[in-house]
Amino acid sequence: MANLTLSIDDDLLRRARIRALERDTSVNSVVREFLEEYAGKSPAEEGMRQFLEVAARSQASSGPGGRSWTRDELYDRGR
């Protein structure tokens, strides 16, 4: 994780620390959450979102009764 140095007015930082304490968090966490929202989703998160959208639209199914294999059937190696 990278460190970031910011120049912030003393009064602004004091007010931010007070607000963060009132919300049982830290200024660091607030800034991190803001940057996550500002920057948007990571490529992995976006890829998963797109995958889940495609899966939701898919017509694939296990049929009306669903799959009914037993564990023994799945692992039967031709005995």
Secondary structure in CASP SS format (residue, H / E / C, confidence):
PFRMAT SS
TARGET T0000
AUTHOR 0000-0000-0000
METHOD secondary structure of the structure
MODEL  1
M C 1.00
A C 1.00
N C 1.00
L C 1.00
T C 1.00
L C 1.00
S C 1.00
I C 1.00
D C 1.00
D H 1.00
D H 1.00
L H 1.00
L H 1.00
R H 1.00
R H 1.00
A H 1.00
R H 1.00
I H 1.00
R H 1.00
A H 1.00
L H 1.00
E H 1.00
R C 1.00
D C 1.00
T C 1.00
S C 1.00
V H 1.00
N H 1.00
S H 1.00
V H 1.00
V H 1.00
R H 1.00
E H 1.00
F H 1.00
L H 1.00
E H 1.00
E H 1.00
Y H 1.00
A H 1.00
G C 1.00
K C 1.00
S C 1.00
P H 1.00
A H 1.00
E H 1.00
E H 1.00
G H 1.00
M H 1.00
R H 1.00
Q H 1.00
F H 1.00
L H 1.00
E H 1.00
V H 1.00
A H 1.00
A H 1.00
R H 1.00
S C 1.00
Q C 1.00
A C 1.00
S C 1.00
S C 1.00
G C 1.00
P C 1.00
G C 1.00
G C 1.00
R C 1.00
S C 1.00
W C 1.00
T C 1.00
R H 1.00
D H 1.00
E H 1.00
L H 1.00
Y C 1.00
D C 1.00
R C 1.00
G C 1.00
R C 1.00
END
